[in-house]
């Protein structure tokens, strides 16, 4: 490494119990793995840097490891790291602020104690990105890999219809080729200019965890830009660590943090109301993503009824394609099973997302009373046309339009069962649909949520501009955890996941069975 006394980069390591004694079965010394990875990747680094570690009252072997490494030196004789020891406070934001203020570099790199750096001379690569002269570039995030070496996240979107979204999740390591502008980058390897830290006043110490998400959004709101970059890589080994004896690692601590975030920003981190965000932050740099905000924001194309080709609809597929019949029948069976378990015949069964009316027709053909809603007037007209000459043992299915603001014209707590059928992944603001569903569902009522599972394409590069636009608009889809988090968060504690039928079967649709609490 360089023998310069003035570092460009300050590597900041907050530590609390990242030793072998805190890993699962004592199998991995997490902090040692991090330090060894720094030694491997930066031994020949020519860009000046410093390493600062701050121990927050650890009571495992990680503190001894840091003490030992504080005695080591780099090849030029510079101390390997400078260690500060303190009593436990349990709030990472406080530790991160102390480290950032101690830093001498103009670029801050915060590393969690359970990451492993992979890229040789990554400090020089980071500095080269920061020095490109991109207007208001303030934050950079490397590519985060899972221990399996697949991508965990190539940056994140927070202001996204799906909620908190990890880009490129589960794609092959080399899937992304270009830098990509994002809302936020992962906090476990967080790189920002010290100017950004000083401009926005550091980390908000009210947060027990997730403080970097708040920091990143405040940076965005102040006009700073964030990019994920493909050629700096690391592994995050948090899955190898046991939960620690600190409030931040408890369910109560997580809920507290989520509540602090929503109170501060006015929206849920996991279920953002995109319409409300657009109104609350109109004119703010926070709404930089023109695919979702502003006059050019994407809106699904409304197809007039006379442009819907019957031969390309689900009616034709169901008649001619045995595999498609099976797929539809699975949706039917899942919903019917819920009706049987509830021991209440829904009057009516409410369907949100009608397709072209086939599923509503099939339920009505079995004697069910169906009221179905959709946001597309042309599809409603087509569905009415298809069922107009059908014979039913009971009522003909009714098709209604979801209002422009997403509301559904039914009273509170008036419905026993709801089926949401492939609506959320194409609706611009799925949170409002889920909130409406929770509103009209009776306490103890059930909801079946079905979403198409998009097959993973190993050739898909989310950083390619054309692919990126498709994935954000016409081909938007949910990952399993995104869908679960969105449903639960939008329900505001009223919706409990009862079962996920096909969680681990990647060949099947995602089918969630959700129950409204009795309270």
Helices and strands as residue ranges (DSSP letters): E 9-15, G 20-22, G 24-26, H 30-42, E 49-56, H 62-70, E 82-86, H 92-102, E 107-111, E 115-117, H 122-130, E 137-145, E 151-153, E 156-157, E 165-166, E 180-182, E 189-193, H 194-200, H 211-221, E 225-236, G 238-240, G 247-249, H 251-265, H 274-280, G 285-287, G 305-307, G 310-312, H 314-320, H 322-342, E 347-352, H 358-365, E 369-374, H 377-387, E 398-401, E 415-421, H 430-440, E 441-451, H 465-472, H 480-490, E 495-500, E 510-516
